[in-house]
């Protein structure tokens, strides 16, 4: 799914109106129908409700929602902000007049000058239609006061399109205290970039997309830099297995992983690789890992390092379809030297995770030697160690876009909506996953999955996108039986095969 900026969304709106015979009022009615239906699904008409509507079309959406709620037995208090007068959009005027013509007349207060905030509290529901996604500047002082009063009330808040005060894209200079803290945000047609960044989690709250049937042709023709990856898109990328294939058709992978005391990471990565379909897996690790690996992952071949407790040299890597390096590897000087030699020798893309990233952080010059389109899979702390401390998730994403282009690498920036950043500037946000996956070893499983897909011949950018989605889907399956607190890395690995099957159905 494409994630558009405000200008593109306005253009798609115009195309829908001009080319498909849809009026602006009809679009607003579609929004209002969807928002009102969700409100009525969650709350009863007896809920004390205040509706805050701005002078533009976001306000018109809110007024249209008010009309539907009143028709269904609700008695909301409606506050329409028309500061200075004569500022209402045509659509706002239309729905204001529609409300005024109702019998009995609803409580509708048009605010043209000063405003006395109603005495709302945590028992209330607030419908926020003050400002939509077109906002480019922080809210002025009067509206800041309204927003803070709403936030301080503890009321449940439903925001239409975006929480008022939030910029749809970048918010680094936009104080969160001046933004509505929504319980639920109903996004119109598309998610917004701001929804996918951890900085804005408290303001956006739960969010869902309301499809109002904007022009499919306009959506298809409008390019985007940001995307939200969905199941049907991954299904089209994954290849079914042929009837007359063998393990030779699904690649060979070398996993360089593990050291004394951290063999579990190698086990998790190996299981992730095998469960996602690699034809043959070889694990290169310290000699001390022999019994552990043979007992835990008997399906894999074992390649023993000459050193007993760490990886100290890496040879014969050329014969493998793909390499994945890092889980549990440690940062011993011998290991770092071996990794440096390897990086300067390989020519095909590889997957770098965990301690491979920590070694690179200590030897920054290695960034210039990474094979083109190699895949780095850092969490935020690992990213900051390599590319410098970042003050926010937004700053980290911008930095990832910059360094991905500079070094011609793919960065899998792990998080709730893991961002797969490509050198061409495109960013794919993952939609699968669950907080249950916040457990040790989860990232090691992901390394194995991505490495496996790379070995099977998927392009690096496809291996990254599909691998992250499969991993998240497997976590969701695991959480269905183990719950959010009970999932461990082995559960994720064990459900990868089932995840792939479900995705491809």
Buried (B, 14 or more C-beta within 10 A) or exposed (E): BBBBBBEBBEBBBEBBBEEBEBEBBBBBBBBBBBBBBBBBEEBEEEBBBBBBBBBBBBBBBBBBBBBBBBEEEBBBBBBBBBBEEEEBBEBBBBBBEEBEEEEEEBBBEBBEEEBEBBEBEEEBBBBBBBBBBBBEEBBEEBBBBBBBBBBEBEBBBBBBBBBBBBBBBBBEEBEBEBBBBBBBBBBBBBBBBBBBBBBBEEBBBEBEBBEBEBBEEBBEEBEBBBBBBEBEBBBEBBEEEEEEEEEEEBBBBBBBBBBBEBBBBBBBBBBBBBBBBBBBBBBBBBBBBBEBBEEBBEEBBBBBBEBEBBBBBBEEBEEBBBBBBBBBBBBBEBBBBBBBEBBEEBEBBBBBBBBBBBBBBEBEEBBEBBBEBBBBBBBBEBBBBBBEEBEBBBBBBEBBBEBBBEBBBBBBBBBBBBBBBBBEEBBBBBBBBBEBBEBEBBBBBBBBBBBBBBBBBBEBBBBBBBBBBBBBBBBBBBBEEBEEEEBBBBBBBBBBBBBBEBBEE
